Amino acid sequence: MVPRLKEAKHISSYTLWIKFADGTEGEIDLRDELVGPAFAPLKDLDYFNKFRVDAELHTLVWPNGADFSPEFLYEKVRIPA
């Protein structure tokens, strides 16, 4: 089963609070995950904060097409670093 992201809120810096359809929720710091060309624009905090939860993909997406798989986000919330 693919996790379905339902909500996301900016907490501070590159940290978001996210909640999945099964009730799993928590904070996730994505600062160290912004690697590669698609994520380069997200290093600008103003741009990073333009995220939204995509209703079809059930994950975080940005205007430039960058996204994280819902499975990755789910594991990061369930097993924090």
N, CA, C and O atoms as CSV, one atom per row, in Angstrom:
chain,resi,resn,atom,element,x,y,z
A,1,MET,N,N,0.828,-1.186,0.000
A,1,MET,CA,C,0.000,0.000,0.000
A,1,MET,C,C,0.876,1.254,0.000
A,1,MET,O,O,1.811,1.365,0.793
A,2,VAL,N,N,0.575,2.171,-0.870
A,2,VAL,CA,C,1.302,3.437,-0.947
A,2,VAL,C,C,0.703,4.400,0.077
A,2,VAL,O,O,-0.507,4.622,0.081
A,3,PRO,N,N,1.539,4.972,0.941
A,3,PRO,CA,C,1.030,5.951,1.918
A,3,PRO,C,C,0.429,7.157,1.199
A,3,PRO,O,O,0.895,7.550,0.129
A,4,ARG,N,N,-0.593,7.728,1.789
A,4,ARG,CA,C,-1.274,8.878,1.195
A,4,ARG,C,C,-1.116,10.085,2.115
A,4,ARG,O,O,-1.713,10.142,3.190
A,5,LEU,N,N,-0.315,11.038,1.686
A,5,LEU,CA,C,-0.125,12.263,2.452
A,5,LEU,C,C,-1.392,13.100,2.346
A,5,LEU,O,O,-1.912,13.320,1.252
A,6,LYS,N,N,-1.884,13.564,3.489
A,6,LYS,CA,C,-3.129,14.332,3.533
A,6,LYS,C,C,-2.920,15.802,3.890
A,6,LYS,O,O,-3.619,16.673,3.372
A,7,GLU,N,N,-1.949,16.083,4.783
A,7,GLU,CA,C,-1.744,17.454,5.250
A,7,GLU,C,C,-0.264,17.742,5.401
A,7,GLU,O,O,0.536,16.836,5.635
A,8,ALA,N,N,0.094,19.008,5.265
A,8,ALA,CA,C,1.466,19.450,5.509
A,8,ALA,C,C,1.433,20.920,5.916
A,8,ALA,O,O,0.702,21.726,5.341
A,9,LYS,N,N,2.240,21.245,6.915
A,9,LYS,CA,C,2.351,22.627,7.394
A,9,LYS,C,C,3.817,22.954,7.634
A,9,LYS,O,O,4.588,22.113,8.097
A,10,HIS,N,N,4.183,24.175,7.314
A,10,HIS,CA,C,5.542,24.641,7.574
A,10,HIS,C,C,5.705,24.888,9.068
A,10,HIS,O,O,4.868,25.542,9.690
A,11,ILE,N,N,6.786,24.362,9.641
A,11,ILE,CA,C,7.077,24.576,11.059
A,11,ILE,C,C,8.142,25.659,11.197
A,11,ILE,O,O,7.901,26.700,11.808
A,12,SER,N,N,9.309,25.412,10.633
A,12,SER,CA,C,10.398,26.391,10.645
A,12,SER,C,C,11.476,25.930,9.680
A,12,SER,O,O,11.641,24.734,9.438
A,13,SER,N,N,12.202,26.885,9.137
A,13,SER,CA,C,13.295,26.580,8.216
A,13,SER,C,C,12.827,25.542,7.197
A,13,SER,O,O,11.874,25.798,6.460
A,14,TYR,N,N,13.470,24.384,7.139
A,14,TYR,CA,C,13.111,23.337,6.177
A,14,TYR,C,C,12.348,22.196,6.851
A,14,TYR,O,O,12.322,21.075,6.343
A,15,THR,N,N,11.740,22.483,7.979
A,15,THR,CA,C,10.996,21.475,8.730
A,15,THR,C,C,9.501,21.644,8.492
A,15,THR,O,O,8.949,22.737,8.612
A,16,LEU,N,N,8.864,20.526,8.151
A,16,LEU,CA,C,7.428,20.493,7.933
A,16,LEU,C,C,6.795,19.497,8.887
A,16,LEU,O,O,7.432,18.525,9.294
A,17,TRP,N,N,5.550,19.739,9.239
A,17,TRP,CA,C,4.731,18.744,9.924
A,17,TRP,C,C,3.868,18.125,8.844
A,17,TRP,O,O,3.217,18.833,8.076
A,18,ILE,N,N,3.862,16.784,8.786
A,18,ILE,CA,C,3.059,16.109,7.777
A,18,ILE,C,C,2.181,15.051,8.429
A,18,ILE,O,O,2.518,14.504,9.479
A,19,LYS,N,N,1.047,14.771,7.790
A,19,LYS,CA,C,0.110,13.768,8.301
A,19,LYS,C,C,-0.392,12.918,7.140
A,19,LYS,O,O,-0.750,13.426,6.078
A,20,PHE,N,N,-0.406,11.612,7.378
A,20,PHE,CA,C,-0.863,10.654,6.381
A,20,PHE,C,C,-2.277,10.183,6.689
A,20,PHE,O,O,-2.776,10.353,7.802
A,21,ALA,N,N,-2.911,9.590,5.689
A,21,ALA,CA,C,-4.292,9.127,5.810
A,21,ALA,C,C,-4.475,8.105,6.933
A,21,ALA,O,O,-5.556,8.022,7.517
A,22,ASP,N,N,-3.434,7.326,7.244
A,22,ASP,CA,C,-3.562,6.319,8.309
A,22,ASP,C,C,-3.341,6.894,9.704
A,22,ASP,O,O,-3.338,6.154,10.687
A,23,GLY,N,N,-3.153,8.220,9.793
A,23,GLY,CA,C,-2.958,8.873,11.083
A,23,GLY,C,C,-1.508,9.082,11.468
A,23,GLY,O,O,-1.226,9.795,12.431
A,24,THR,N,N,-0.581,8.478,10.741
A,24,THR,CA,C,0.842,8.700,11.018
A,24,THR,C,C,1.158,10.158,10.756
A,24,THR,O,O,0.805,10.704,9.711
A,25,GLU,N,N,1.828,10.787,11.716
A,25,GLU,CA,C,2.168,12.202,11.571
A,25,GLU,C,C,3.449,12.504,12.313
A,25,GLU,O,O,3.885,11.739,13.174
A,26,GLY,N,N,4.046,13.631,11.967
A,26,GLY,CA,C,5.247,14.072,12.647
A,26,GLY,C,C,5.971,15.138,11.856
A,26,GLY,O,O,5.547,15.540,10.773
A,27,GLU,N,N,7.082,15.586,12.431
A,27,GLU,CA,C,7.898,16.604,11.787
A,27,GLU,C,C,9.006,15.954,10.988
A,27,GLU,O,O,9.536,14.906,11.358
A,28,ILE,N,N,9.346,16.598,9.880
A,28,ILE,CA,C,10.402,16.104,9.018
A,28,ILE,C,C,11.242,17.288,8.556
A,28,ILE,O,O,10.711,18.286,8.069
A,29,ASP,N,N,12.554,17.169,8.712
A,29,ASP,CA,C,13.485,18.199,8.261
A,29,ASP,C,C,14.048,17.748,6.922
A,29,ASP,O,O,14.732,16.728,6.842
A,30,LEU,N,N,13.762,18.502,5.878
A,30,LEU,CA,C,14.173,18.118,4.531
A,30,LEU,C,C,15.446,18.820,4.062
A,30,LEU,O,O,15.853,18.650,2.913
A,31,ARG,N,N,16.074,19.597,4.925
A,31,ARG,CA,C,17.264,20.357,4.528
A,31,ARG,C,C,18.317,19.479,3.859
A,31,ARG,O,O,18.832,19.843,2.803
A,32,ASP,N,N,18.645,18.344,4.442
A,32,ASP,CA,C,19.699,17.488,3.902
A,32,ASP,C,C,19.246,16.655,2.706
A,32,ASP,O,O,20.053,15.943,2.109
A,33,GLU,N,N,17.976,16.735,2.355
A,33,GLU,CA,C,17.444,15.953,1.229
A,33,GLU,C,C,17.384,16.754,-0.062
A,33,GLU,O,O,17.026,16.215,-1.109
A,34,LEU,N,N,17.734,18.040,0.001
A,34,LEU,CA,C,17.631,18.912,-1.172
A,34,LEU,C,C,18.885,18.798,-2.035
A,34,LEU,O,O,19.678,19.735,-2.131
A,35,VAL,N,N,19.049,17.643,-2.654
A,35,VAL,CA,C,20.232,17.329,-3.451
A,35,VAL,C,C,19.804,17.112,-4.902
A,35,VAL,O,O,18.803,16.446,-5.169
A,36,GLY,N,N,20.565,17.674,-5.829
A,36,GLY,CA,C,20.294,17.486,-7.249
A,36,GLY,C,C,19.609,18.685,-7.862
A,36,GLY,O,O,19.099,19.552,-7.152
A,37,PRO,N,N,19.599,18.733,-9.190
A,37,PRO,CA,C,19.071,19.899,-9.906
A,37,PRO,C,C,17.606,20.221,-9.612
A,37,PRO,O,O,17.248,21.394,-9.512
A,38,ALA,N,N,16.765,19.219,-9.475
A,38,ALA,CA,C,15.341,19.478,-9.228
A,38,ALA,C,C,15.116,20.142,-7.875
A,38,ALA,O,O,14.165,20.903,-7.697
A,39,PHE,N,N,16.000,19.846,-6.921
A,39,PHE,CA,C,15.823,20.376,-5.570
A,39,PHE,C,C,16.606,21.663,-5.311
A,39,PHE,O,O,16.411,22.295,-4.273
A,40,ALA,N,N,17.485,22.063,-6.231
A,40,ALA,CA,C,18.294,23.274,-6.039
A,40,ALA,C,C,17.432,24.511,-5.743
A,40,ALA,O,O,17.769,25.268,-4.833
A,41,PRO,N,N,16.337,24.746,-6.473
A,41,PRO,CA,C,15.520,25.928,-6.171
A,41,PRO,C,C,14.920,25.907,-4.760
A,41,PRO,O,O,14.633,26.961,-4.193
A,42,LEU,N,N,14.731,24.720,-4.199
A,42,LEU,CA,C,14.113,24.590,-2.881
A,42,LEU,C,C,15.041,25.023,-1.758
A,42,LEU,O,O,14.601,25.183,-0.619
A,43,LYS,N,N,16.323,25.216,-2.064
A,43,LYS,CA,C,17.262,25.703,-1.051
A,43,LYS,C,C,16.966,27.150,-0.681
A,43,LYS,O,O,17.386,27.620,0.376
A,44,ASP,N,N,16.244,27.859,-1.548
A,44,ASP,CA,C,15.733,29.192,-1.237
A,44,ASP,C,C,14.477,28.961,-0.388
A,44,ASP,O,O,13.490,28.403,-0.869
A,45,LEU,N,N,14.520,29.385,0.855
A,45,LEU,CA,C,13.435,29.102,1.790
A,45,LEU,C,C,12.080,29.633,1.310
A,45,LEU,O,O,11.051,28.998,1.541
A,46,ASP,N,N,12.074,30.787,0.648
A,46,ASP,CA,C,10.812,31.312,0.128
A,46,ASP,C,C,10.216,30.355,-0.903
A,46,ASP,O,O,9.006,30.134,-0.930
A,47,TYR,N,N,11.082,29.788,-1.753
A,47,TYR,CA,C,10.603,28.835,-2.760
A,47,TYR,C,C,10.209,27.514,-2.098
A,47,TYR,O,O,9.202,26.906,-2.461
A,48,PHE,N,N,11.001,27.081,-1.137
A,48,PHE,CA,C,10.685,25.846,-0.411
A,48,PHE,C,C,9.267,25.898,0.151
A,48,PHE,O,O,8.541,24.904,0.130
A,49,ASN,N,N,8.890,27.059,0.647
A,49,ASN,CA,C,7.576,27.217,1.275
A,49,ASN,C,C,6.420,27.277,0.287
A,49,ASN,O,O,5.274,27.478,0.690
A,50,LYS,N,N,6.703,27.106,-0.997
A,50,LYS,CA,C,5.640,27.057,-2.007
A,50,LYS,C,C,5.139,25.624,-2.221
A,50,LYS,O,O,4.457,25.342,-3.206
A,51,PHE,N,N,5.478,24.730,-1.301
A,51,PHE,CA,C,5.035,23.338,-1.409
A,51,PHE,C,C,3.518,23.255,-1.295
A,51,PHE,O,O,2.854,24.160,-0.789
A,52,ARG,N,N,2.999,22.139,-1.784
A,52,ARG,CA,C,1.583,21.819,-1.592
A,52,ARG,C,C,1.454,20.303,-1.573
A,52,ARG,O,O,2.353,19.591,-2.020
A,53,VAL,N,N,0.350,19.822,-1.060
A,53,VAL,CA,C,0.049,18.392,-1.088
A,53,VAL,C,C,-0.747,18.145,-2.358
A,53,VAL,O,O,-1.841,18.683,-2.531
A,54,ASP,N,N,-0.193,17.330,-3.245
A,54,ASP,CA,C,-0.869,17.015,-4.494
A,54,ASP,C,C,-1.950,15.961,-4.242
A,54,ASP,O,O,-1.679,14.904,-3.673
A,55,ALA,N,N,-3.169,16.262,-4.671
A,55,ALA,CA,C,-4.314,15.377,-4.415
A,55,ALA,C,C,-4.244,14.061,-5.191
A,55,ALA,O,O,-4.823,13.063,-4.760
A,56,GLU,N,N,-3.552,14.044,-6.315
A,56,GLU,CA,C,-3.434,12.809,-7.100
A,56,GLU,C,C,-2.224,11.985,-6.701
A,56,GLU,O,O,-2.299,10.759,-6.624
A,57,LEU,N,N,-1.100,12.660,-6.445
A,57,LEU,CA,C,0.139,11.948,-6.095
A,57,LEU,C,C,0.226,11.636,-4.609
A,57,LEU,O,O,0.986,10.757,-4.203
A,58,HIS,N,N,-0.552,12.354,-3.790
A,58,HIS,CA,C,-0.570,12.162,-2.335
A,58,HIS,C,C,0.807,12.367,-1.724
A,58,HIS,O,O,1.248,11.594,-0.874
A,59,THR,N,N,1.480,13.425,-2.172
A,59,THR,CA,C,2.789,13.755,-1.640
A,59,THR,C,C,3.037,15.249,-1.779
A,59,THR,O,O,2.207,15.983,-2.314
A,60,LEU,N,N,4.196,15.690,-1.287
A,60,LEU,CA,C,4.592,17.089,-1.413
A,60,LEU,C,C,5.107,17.345,-2.818
A,60,LEU,O,O,5.871,16.551,-3.366
A,61,VAL,N,N,4.681,18.465,-3.395
A,61,VAL,CA,C,5.182,18.878,-4.702
A,61,VAL,C,C,5.470,20.378,-4.666
A,61,VAL,O,O,4.937,21.110,-3.833
A,62,TRP,N,N,6.327,20.816,-5.593
A,62,TRP,CA,C,6.689,22.222,-5.731
A,62,TRP,C,C,6.399,22.664,-7.153
A,62,TRP,O,O,6.260,21.825,-8.043
A,63,PRO,N,N,6.302,23.980,-7.385
A,63,PRO,CA,C,5.962,24.482,-8.722
A,63,PRO,C,C,6.913,24.023,-9.839
A,63,PRO,O,O,6.494,23.922,-10.992
A,64,ASN,N,N,8.172,23.745,-9.518
A,64,ASN,CA,C,9.118,23.326,-10.559
A,64,ASN,C,C,9.029,21.833,-10.867
A,64,ASN,O,O,9.804,21.330,-11.681
A,65,GLY,N,N,8.103,21.116,-10.236
A,65,GLY,CA,C,7.945,19.690,-10.482
A,65,GLY,C,C,8.679,18.800,-9.489
A,65,GLY,O,O,8.538,17.578,-9.538
A,66,ALA,N,N,9.453,19.386,-8.598
A,66,ALA,CA,C,10.160,18.592,-7.577
A,66,ALA,C,C,9.139,17.959,-6.647
A,66,ALA,O,O,8.113,18.561,-6.333
A,67,ASP,N,N,9.429,16.745,-6.212
A,67,ASP,CA,C,8.580,16.080,-5.228
A,67,ASP,C,C,9.390,15.009,-4.501
A,67,ASP,O,O,10.487,14.642,-4.921
A,68,PHE,N,N,8.834,14.531,-3.426
A,68,PHE,CA,C,9.392,13.397,-2.690
A,68,PHE,C,C,8.348,12.296,-2.744
A,68,PHE,O,O,7.150,12.571,-2.679
A,69,SER,N,N,8.789,11.060,-2.861
A,69,SER,CA,C,7.817,9.967,-2.893
A,69,SER,C,C,7.124,9.899,-1.535
A,69,SER,O,O,7.744,10.174,-0.508
A,70,PRO,N,N,5.848,9.536,-1.525
A,70,PRO,CA,C,5.155,9.416,-0.242
A,70,PRO,C,C,5.781,8.336,0.631
A,70,PRO,O,O,5.757,8.447,1.857
A,71,GLU,N,N,6.340,7.293,0.021
A,71,GLU,CA,C,6.996,6.232,0.793
A,71,GLU,C,C,8.208,6.769,1.552
A,71,GLU,O,O,8.428,6.423,2.712
A,72,PHE,N,N,8.995,7.622,0.883
A,72,PHE,CA,C,10.166,8.225,1.518
A,72,PHE,C,C,9.742,9.077,2.715
A,72,PHE,O,O,10.312,8.956,3.799
A,73,LEU,N,N,8.749,9.934,2.518
A,73,LEU,CA,C,8.281,10.805,3.603
A,73,LEU,C,C,7.728,9.987,4.762
A,73,LEU,O,O,7.971,10.308,5.925
A,74,TYR,N,N,6.994,8.943,4.449
A,74,TYR,CA,C,6.398,8.088,5.475
A,74,TYR,C,C,7.479,7.446,6.339
A,74,TYR,O,O,7.374,7.433,7.565
A,75,GLU,N,N,8.507,6.920,5.704
A,75,GLU,CA,C,9.601,6.294,6.453
A,75,GLU,C,C,10.363,7.323,7.285
A,75,GLU,O,O,10.763,7.024,8.411
A,76,LYS,N,N,10.569,8.523,6.754
A,76,LYS,CA,C,11.284,9.570,7.499
A,76,LYS,C,C,10.500,9.985,8.748
A,76,LYS,O,O,11.102,10.313,9.771
A,77,VAL,N,N,9.188,9.974,8.675
A,77,VAL,CA,C,8.361,10.352,9.827
A,77,VAL,C,C,8.315,9.211,10.829
A,77,VAL,O,O,8.395,9.442,12.035
A,78,ARG,N,N,8.189,7.988,10.345
A,78,ARG,CA,C,8.080,6.840,11.241
A,78,ARG,C,C,9.393,6.507,11.920
A,78,ARG,O,O,9.402,6.079,13.074
A,79,ILE,N,N,10.503,6.696,11.223
A,79,ILE,CA,C,11.827,6.369,11.768
A,79,ILE,C,C,12.711,7.607,11.629
A,79,ILE,O,O,13.528,7.678,10.711
A,80,PRO,N,N,12.560,8.582,12.525
A,80,PRO,CA,C,13.357,9.814,12.426
A,80,PRO,C,C,14.852,9.518,12.534
A,80,PRO,O,O,15.286,8.593,13.221
A,81,ALA,N,N,15.613,10.342,11.826
A,81,ALA,CA,C,17.084,10.183,11.841
A,81,ALA,C,C,17.665,10.534,13.191
A,81,ALA,O,O,18.879,10.457,13.380
